[in-house]
Structure formats: structure tokens, C-alpha cells
């Protein structure tokens, strides 16, 4: 006897979405490595949230194929075999048989004289709730130490370890992106400052004339600062347009479950940083222009 996943059912007896009727393989006989097994149960179908939504939209007739112009496989992720990722594919294509039956029929992990050896290299445990994880691990450790005669030659891996590794990778990626963004802002600020300094050099006589006819130091300072901020704003708008187009292009070239998303909050934050960089970069040129002496500025060649 065996229990199979829905992927095996689809391969051997047909996919209900294709045949248009529910298929229950319980009671059927399948051959596993030449050995007949009777199917006594079937697991539920495992799929990613994005795949579930796509399936529901297709069933309702609201799915448009143009939203998936290009499908790329990422590991086990994309295509027909993936169904939302390798882990879902693995679960749906799994068949469970009794351990003793495996030892007897397939001579798995056979020891000396082809006698089955009951030693295992991996054990999967499922805890009822997250609150009981630590006590369960301690109990399992106690049992293993007892069975191994006080030698702790084993280790435990939990989903929390995987989540921690993923969070660490995400945190490092964000930190790297933040450093790159900071360097880009610094370079952009230096560029704006150089542009404004060059503009002031070309307009020394104009600034001197304005101050000679009554323009105050504050007025000249604000004028140069506003010009610098405008440059930062124009650059920010151009960056938003290019970024939005690039994200839309990536969304068309990647699977639906991995499509990049750009939010209004992120766009507003980027635009604000551009304006702030323009403001900060214009402080030194504005201060330099406001301190020009009118007489010396009018004599400037």
C-alpha cells in the first residue's frame, strides 16, 4: 500500500483540470520499481499562492495569457513541472510506503549478507505549534542521546534556521543596495554642485549687477539654491520614469510569482531624496554667490 501526491495522480490517471472531472485513484494499483502497491490515500494539492490565484482566474475565464509573455524556469520554479516552486513539486510528486516494506522489498540500506539495516540518516519531525518547538527539540535531543549512548553525533535543522538565513541574505542585500544608493546620491550631489559653481562663474557680472541695483544677499542665496533644487527635482523625475519603465519591463520578463513591484511610497521617497540632494549640493554655490562683492563682480572678465 502507498499514499501518493496529486502530481503522480495527474501523470498516471489524468489531470482533473484537463479531463474536466475529479479523479480519485484510491484502490488503484501502481508499480514502484517493479513492485505492485495499492493506493490507499492521496495528499492534498500543494501550490504557491500566486499559482492558486492564476488557477482561479483561469477557471473564471478572467486570465489573460499576455500577462505571462515570457516564462522562465528558476530551479524547479517555473514551467509546468514547477507549480510554484521545487518544494511544491517535490510534495506533489511524492509516494509514501511503509518503512518495513521498503526494507524488505527493495533491500534499501542493506547491511552485511544483504540483511536490511534499520539505521537512518535523516528523520523529519512535525511539531503541532511553534510554541512547542523548543520543548519538542529538547525531547528529541534527549531521545537521540539515549539511543546513541550519550554521544551527540547528530544535529537539528528547523525552518527557523532557513528563515534566519533568508532574513540575513535579505538584510545584506538591502545594506548593499543602500550603500550603492548612497554612493550614487553622493556622486549626483557633487555633479550638481559642479554645475552650479560653473554657472556662478559664468554669471559673476550678472550677480554683481543684481546686487548693485539692490538685490540682497539672501535673495541671491535663495535664487541659486532654488536653481539647484530644480536640477535635483528634474533628475528625480527622470529617474522615476526610467525606474518605472525598467520595473514594468522586468515584470513582463519574469514569472508572475516573482514579478518586481514598485510602490508609491518608494517613488515618493526616491523623489524626496533627489530634492534633498539638490538642496544640500546647492548650499556651497549659493553661499559663494551671495558673498560676491558687487564692485569686484562688475569688474570680473
C-alpha positions as CSV (number, residue, x, y, z in Angstrom):
1,X,0.0,0.0,0.0
2,X,1.1,3.6,-0.6
3,X,0.0,7.2,-0.4
4,X,0.7,9.4,-3.4
5,X,0.7,13.1,-4.2
6,X,-1.5,14.8,-6.8
7,X,1.4,15.2,-9.2
8,X,1.7,11.4,-9.5
9,X,-2.1,11.1,-9.9
10,X,-2.0,13.6,-12.7
11,X,0.8,11.8,-14.5
12,X,-0.7,8.3,-14.2
13,X,-4.5,8.8,-14.2
14,X,-5.0,12.3,-15.7
15,X,-5.3,15.9,-14.6
16,X,-8.8,16.9,-13.4
17,X,-8.3,20.3,-15.0
18,X,-7.7,18.6,-18.3
19,X,-10.2,15.8,-18.1
20,X,-12.9,18.1,-16.6
21,X,-13.8,15.6,-13.9
22,X,-12.5,14.7,-10.4
23,X,-10.2,11.6,-10.4
24,X,-9.9,9.5,-7.2
25,X,-7.1,6.9,-7.6
26,X,-7.7,5.2,-4.2
27,X,-7.9,1.5,-4.8
28,X,-5.8,1.5,-8.0
29,X,-2.6,-0.5,-8.2
30,X,0.7,1.1,-9.3
31,X,4.1,-0.4,-9.8
32,X,7.0,1.1,-7.9
33,X,10.3,-0.3,-9.2
34,X,8.5,-3.4,-10.4
35,X,6.7,-3.9,-7.1
36,X,2.8,-3.6,-7.1
37,X,1.4,-1.2,-4.5
38,X,-2.3,-0.4,-3.8
39,X,-3.1,3.3,-3.4
40,X,-4.9,3.9,-0.1
41,X,-4.8,7.7,0.0
42,X,-3.8,10.9,-1.7
43,X,-2.4,14.1,-0.3
44,X,-3.9,17.5,-1.0
45,X,-2.5,19.5,-3.8
46,X,0.3,21.9,-2.8
47,X,0.8,25.1,-4.7
48,X,2.1,28.6,-4.3
49,X,-0.3,31.5,-3.6
50,X,0.4,33.1,-6.9
51,X,-0.3,29.8,-8.8
52,X,-3.6,29.4,-6.8
53,X,-4.7,32.8,-7.9
54,X,-3.8,32.1,-11.6
55,X,-5.7,28.8,-11.4
56,X,-8.8,30.5,-10.0
57,X,-8.6,33.3,-12.7
58,X,-8.3,30.7,-15.4
59,X,-11.3,28.8,-14.0
60,X,-13.3,32.0,-14.0
61,X,-12.2,32.9,-17.6
62,X,-10.5,36.1,-16.4
63,X,-6.9,35.1,-17.0
64,X,-5.1,36.7,-20.0
65,X,-2.1,34.9,-21.3
66,X,-0.4,38.2,-22.3
67,X,0.3,38.7,-18.6
68,X,2.8,35.9,-19.0
69,X,4.6,36.7,-22.2
70,X,7.8,35.0,-21.1
71,X,8.1,32.2,-18.6
72,X,11.5,31.3,-17.3
73,X,12.3,28.4,-15.0
74,X,14.2,29.2,-11.8
75,X,15.4,25.9,-10.5
76,X,12.2,23.9,-10.1
77,X,10.2,27.2,-10.0
78,X,8.8,27.9,-13.5
79,X,7.0,25.9,-16.1
80,X,4.6,23.0,-15.8
81,X,6.8,21.0,-13.6
82,X,7.4,23.6,-11.0
83,X,3.9,24.5,-9.9
84,X,5.0,27.3,-7.6
85,X,8.5,26.1,-6.7
86,X,10.6,23.0,-6.2
87,X,9.2,22.3,-2.8
88,X,5.6,22.1,-4.1
89,X,6.8,19.9,-7.0
90,X,8.5,17.6,-4.6
91,X,5.5,17.2,-2.4
92,X,3.1,16.7,-5.3
93,X,5.4,14.1,-6.9
94,X,6.0,12.0,-3.7
95,X,4.8,8.5,-2.9
96,X,4.9,7.2,0.7
97,X,5.3,3.5,1.5
98,X,5.8,1.7,4.9
99,X,9.4,1.7,6.1
100,X,9.5,-2.0,6.7
101,X,8.1,-2.7,3.3
102,X,10.9,-0.6,1.8
103,X,13.5,-2.6,3.7
104,X,12.0,-6.0,2.7
105,X,11.1,-5.4,-0.9
106,X,13.8,-3.1,-2.1
107,X,16.6,-4.1,0.3
108,X,17.2,-0.4,0.9
109,X,20.3,0.4,3.1
110,X,21.2,-3.3,3.2
111,X,23.9,-4.3,5.6
112,X,26.1,-7.5,5.6
113,X,24.8,-10.6,3.8
114,X,22.1,-8.4,2.2
115,X,20.2,-8.1,5.5
116,X,18.2,-4.9,5.8
117,X,19.8,-2.3,8.2
118,X,17.3,-0.2,10.1
119,X,19.7,2.7,10.5
120,X,18.5,6.1,9.2
121,X,20.5,9.1,8.1
122,X,17.6,11.7,8.3
123,X,14.4,12.0,10.3
124,X,11.7,14.6,9.7
125,X,9.6,15.8,12.6
126,X,6.5,17.9,12.6
127,X,5.6,20.0,15.6
128,X,2.0,20.8,16.4
129,X,2.6,24.5,17.0
130,X,5.5,27.0,17.1
131,X,5.2,27.3,20.9
132,X,6.1,23.7,21.3
133,X,9.1,23.8,19.0
134,X,11.8,24.2,21.7
135,X,10.4,21.5,24.1
136,X,10.0,19.2,21.2
137,X,13.6,19.7,20.1
138,X,14.8,19.1,23.7
139,X,12.8,15.9,23.9
140,X,14.1,14.7,20.5
141,X,17.6,15.5,21.6
142,X,17.2,13.5,24.8
143,X,15.9,10.5,22.9
144,X,18.7,10.7,20.4
145,X,21.4,11.0,23.1
146,X,19.9,8.0,24.9
147,X,19.8,5.9,21.7
148,X,23.3,7.0,20.7
149,X,24.6,6.1,24.2
150,X,25.5,9.6,25.2
151,X,27.2,10.6,22.0
152,X,25.7,13.7,20.3
153,X,26.8,12.9,16.8
154,X,23.7,14.5,15.2
155,X,22.3,17.9,14.6
156,X,18.9,19.6,14.1
157,X,17.8,21.9,11.3
158,X,14.5,23.8,11.6
159,X,12.5,26.1,9.4
160,X,13.5,28.9,11.7
161,X,17.1,28.4,10.6
162,X,16.1,28.7,7.0
163,X,14.1,31.8,7.7
164,X,17.0,33.3,9.6
165,X,19.3,32.6,6.7
166,X,16.9,34.2,4.3
167,X,16.4,37.2,6.5
168,X,20.2,37.6,6.8
169,X,20.6,37.4,3.0
170,X,17.8,40.0,2.5
171,X,19.4,42.3,5.1
172,X,22.7,42.0,3.4
173,X,21.2,42.7,0.0
174,X,19.4,45.8,1.4
175,X,22.6,47.0,3.0
176,X,24.5,46.6,-0.2
177,X,21.7,48.4,-2.1
178,X,21.7,51.2,0.4
179,X,25.5,51.7,0.1
180,X,25.2,51.8,-3.7
181,X,22.3,54.3,-3.5
182,X,24.3,56.5,-1.0
183,X,27.3,56.5,-3.4
184,X,25.0,57.4,-6.3
185,X,23.5,60.2,-4.3
186,X,26.9,61.5,-3.4
187,X,28.1,61.4,-7.0
188,X,24.9,63.1,-8.1
189,X,25.3,65.8,-5.4
190,X,28.9,66.5,-6.5
191,X,27.7,66.8,-10.1
192,X,25.0,69.3,-9.2
193,X,27.5,71.3,-7.1
194,X,30.0,71.5,-10.0
195,X,27.2,72.6,-12.4
196,X,26.1,75.3,-10.1
197,X,29.7,76.5,-9.4
198,X,30.3,76.6,-13.2
199,X,27.1,78.5,-13.6
200,X,28.1,81.1,-11.0
201,X,31.5,81.6,-12.6
202,X,29.8,82.4,-15.9
203,X,27.3,84.8,-14.2
204,X,29.6,86.7,-11.9
205,X,28.9,90.1,-13.7
206,X,25.1,89.4,-13.7
207,X,25.1,88.6,-9.9
208,X,27.2,91.7,-9.3
209,X,24.8,93.9,-11.3
210,X,21.8,92.5,-9.4
211,X,23.5,93.3,-6.1
212,X,24.5,96.7,-7.3
213,X,20.8,97.6,-8.1
214,X,19.6,96.5,-4.7
215,X,19.4,92.6,-4.6
216,X,20.1,91.4,-1.1
217,X,22.5,88.7,-0.1
218,X,19.5,86.5,1.0
219,X,17.8,87.0,-2.4
220,X,20.9,85.8,-4.3
221,X,21.4,82.9,-1.9
222,X,17.7,81.7,-2.4
223,X,17.9,82.1,-6.2
224,X,21.0,79.9,-6.5
225,X,19.5,77.4,-4.0
226,X,16.2,77.2,-5.9
227,X,18.1,76.6,-9.2
228,X,20.0,73.7,-7.5
229,X,16.8,72.2,-6.1
230,X,15.1,72.4,-9.6
231,X,18.0,70.5,-11.1
232,X,17.6,67.8,-8.4
233,X,13.8,67.6,-9.0
234,X,14.2,67.3,-12.8
235,X,16.8,64.5,-12.2
236,X,14.4,62.8,-9.7
237,X,11.5,62.9,-12.2
238,X,13.7,61.5,-15.0
239,X,14.9,58.7,-12.6
240,X,11.3,57.8,-11.6
241,X,10.3,57.5,-15.3
242,X,13.2,55.3,-16.1
243,X,12.8,53.2,-13.0
244,X,9.1,52.6,-13.6
245,X,9.7,51.6,-17.2
246,X,12.5,49.2,-16.1
247,X,10.4,47.6,-13.5
248,X,7.5,47.1,-15.9
249,X,9.9,45.5,-18.4
250,X,11.2,43.1,-15.7
251,X,7.6,42.3,-14.7
252,X,6.9,41.2,-18.3
253,X,10.1,39.1,-18.5
254,X,9.7,37.3,-15.1
255,X,7.2,34.7,-13.8
256,X,4.1,36.0,-12.2
257,X,5.1,34.8,-8.7
258,X,8.5,36.7,-8.9
259,X,7.4,39.9,-10.6
260,X,9.1,43.0,-9.1
261,X,6.8,45.7,-7.7
262,X,7.4,49.5,-7.3
263,X,5.3,51.2,-4.8
264,X,4.1,54.8,-4.5
265,X,5.9,55.1,-1.1
266,X,9.2,54.1,-2.7
267,X,8.8,56.5,-5.5
268,X,8.0,59.4,-3.2
269,X,11.0,58.6,-1.0
270,X,13.3,58.5,-4.0
271,X,11.9,61.8,-5.3
272,X,12.3,63.4,-1.8
273,X,16.0,62.2,-1.7
274,X,16.6,63.8,-5.1
275,X,15.2,67.1,-4.0
276,X,17.2,67.0,-0.7
277,X,20.4,66.2,-2.6
278,X,19.8,69.2,-4.9
279,X,19.2,71.4,-1.8
280,X,22.4,70.2,0.0
281,X,24.5,70.4,-3.1
282,X,23.4,74.0,-3.7
283,X,24.4,75.3,-0.3
284,X,28.1,76.0,-1.1
285,X,27.4,77.6,-4.5
286,X,24.6,79.7,-3.1
287,X,26.8,80.8,-0.2
288,X,29.6,81.6,-2.6
289,X,27.4,83.6,-4.9
290,X,25.7,85.6,-2.1
291,X,29.1,86.7,-0.8
292,X,30.3,88.2,-4.0
293,X,31.3,91.9,-3.8
294,X,29.3,93.9,-6.3
295,X,32.3,96.1,-7.4
296,X,34.7,93.2,-7.9
297,X,31.9,91.2,-9.6
298,X,31.3,94.1,-12.1
299,X,35.0,94.2,-12.9
300,X,35.1,90.4,-13.5
301,X,36.2,89.5,-17.0
